[in-house]
């Protein structure tokens, strides 16, 4: 029965997998001491900083922070989701992936999703057939031809037609009560029980099926054929469609490129399809929502470069500012975000038809503004940086924004650039960075010279647009549906609380507790000592102490476990983000003397662990002393009892 992958199977699979052989078959590794190294496959570099440990079954890049076990490597390198990566590893090991039994609720939820995928696929086929056979098809086909689209590109994107009428889809697919219920749940029918009405959501519109990264139809967008409102109508949120987590055109981009060069985020479905008509297949669109962090994280799974495309008007500038703020927290080293402003009144659809694909791509290369430049331009609007008070204003506006960047080289360079522009030292800027963000001016309007001169209107090549409409979309009987994985979705899997303290970035700073955790990952023979020491620290207030306690408990039960297996367990119990943080924690301490295995180094590590716990006991003592010190400051010695005064003398003597 379908369900989650048992953790015991994952442990066994990782135990059977040699991460060095796995990675070496894809990235040529060179032996360096006990470990292996290469130039990182996840960011551009000339000096190798990507290191693989055979005994720990773990990789880490000192350049970009990429880290993980064999499953994580396949996910990142081959752009696979978690179950696909596990399936791939299991195939290499000659194993079949088992599934855990599901609860009745999970089974029902999985069956609902499966039924929705089937009906949404049938809905897409219905709309495609209407574009071919309906009496009103001429209007829809002429509209698409007028936008310069060939039948082939329309077929590639499964474009269809919802004809006029209130019950076309209902009558075609909703005869059975169960099908009606599923069509309502999938957002295809609108149900108004108080008025006794049930009717099609999409009527007299061009239909754009939305596919997830596995090619399954999960929702639809509909565009009117005239100027009526709303111009676009989208599927509502459903069990399989979440607007804030999907990008229209991403599946098609993955089919077009082995490695997606960049993703160009545009406004509408027609922009995406028109760009693809001209061979620019890396356009994607959000689905009626502003770009969010989830959109960017999804995009960065498949490319390192994202370009936001905006109109050059006021609304476009506001949207660009929102996109900037969303992008900052996900800008880890190696990622690029740029902002492209089009001439007033133009969108990618009209512009690419006027100037052609070559000039359009040159426009991206020459006019897209890197995030670092756009940020400083946006917050400098109206400021004269020759004046000291305006430099002060710039520092107060820019520093908190830069502080939102993940820790790394990029953030350091941004602070250095701000220091250069304002004349302030980095320490002062860091203080300003942690203050509340000041109210900010509107971003700069792109200079008129930044946009190409609009050429005379060029009619689309009608002969090309006519191509392929006469025999439109004959169904392929041998088409296979995408493989079904009825894994319980992430939101149905119970998660334990986050074990790491909340961080504004993905970087891991070394507190004593985290340093102890890193030591134990490499020296499980010290776990018993750590357990005894932790028993004395129950009252210690430290946000990362739960991490150390659980890690000690886990390692005590599995003293021979590899770091790769620890990460696999962490992912299964705490989720991908916590696994990534633990991996960074291990990686930051990787391949230094802490990982050495000879007796002398083990003694040094034992002493290091003892020193860490000594520091933690000192911190606990300070925490316990603090209430009395605070009382003495508030009330003076007269406010203390004799016993409290004696205790205070003892505390001060320690200091």
Helices and strands as residue ranges (DSSP letters): H 7-16, H 19-24, E 30-32, E 35-38, E 50-53, E 58-61, E 67-68, H 70-77, H 82-93, H 104-133, H 137-146, H 151-156, E 160-162, H 168-173, H 177-185, E 189-192, E 197-200, E 205-211, E 217-224, E 232-234, G 243-245, H 250-256, E 263-266, H 269-277, E 283-285, H 293-300, E 305-310, H 314-328, E 336-341, H 348-367, E 369-370, H 371-379, H 388-403, H 409-422, H 426-433, G 448-450, H 462-466, G 490-492, H 512-522, G 524-526, H 527-534, H 545-557, H 563-574, H 576-588, G 593-595, H 599-635, G 637-639, H 642-654
